[in-house]
Amino acid sequence: MSSPAVSSPSAQEPAQAELLDFVRRTAADAELVASLPLDPEGRTWVRLDGPGGSEAWLIGWPPGTGTGWHDHADSVGAFVTAAGELTENSLAARLPTDGWKSLELTDGVDRTRRLPAGRGRAFGRHHVHEVFNESAHGHAVSVHAYYPPLPRIRRYGRTGRTLRLEQVERPEDWQ
């Protein structure tokens, strides 16, 4: 009896750990981080070359700005705060990937992480979160990487325990 074939990522597909290592090393590049133009009112970003064909970004966050609730569809990813501090709210629950417009969340699924400079995390497919700069005065800067390159971002609205799919963005919407 033969054993089933084990699927393994090709040498060119970066794993979450590789993405996290890349964003950590990039966030530690003080010259690169300082080169990002910062806008006092809106987020700014520069696309970077990520490992193994991944999509990577250096992002500036003015005080009080954030992403809103979203996911990165079928991409895995990682991000690290390079300057300032970011906060991530996330859901510790596996959501259905398609076919729904509104979900009632259960108690205990909310997670909050404070991510000062040098801290970050990797995440899997369909990870629903929001990231924001709570500071009233200082910018934050972060580095993000995704593989495969983002095919879409789903944006959600949230009221209490109700999560609603509001919009699906494609790469042409943000590049």
Buried (B, 14 or more C-beta within 10 A) or exposed (E): EEEEEEEEEEEEBBBBEBBBBBBBEBBBEEEBBEEBEBEEEEBBBEEBEBBBEBBBBBBBBBBEBBBEBBBBBBBBBBBBBBBBBBBBBBBEBEBEEEEEEEBEBEEEBEEEBEBEBEBBBBBEEBBBBBBBBBBEEEBBBBBBBBBBBBEBBBBBEBEEEEBBBBEEBEEEEEE
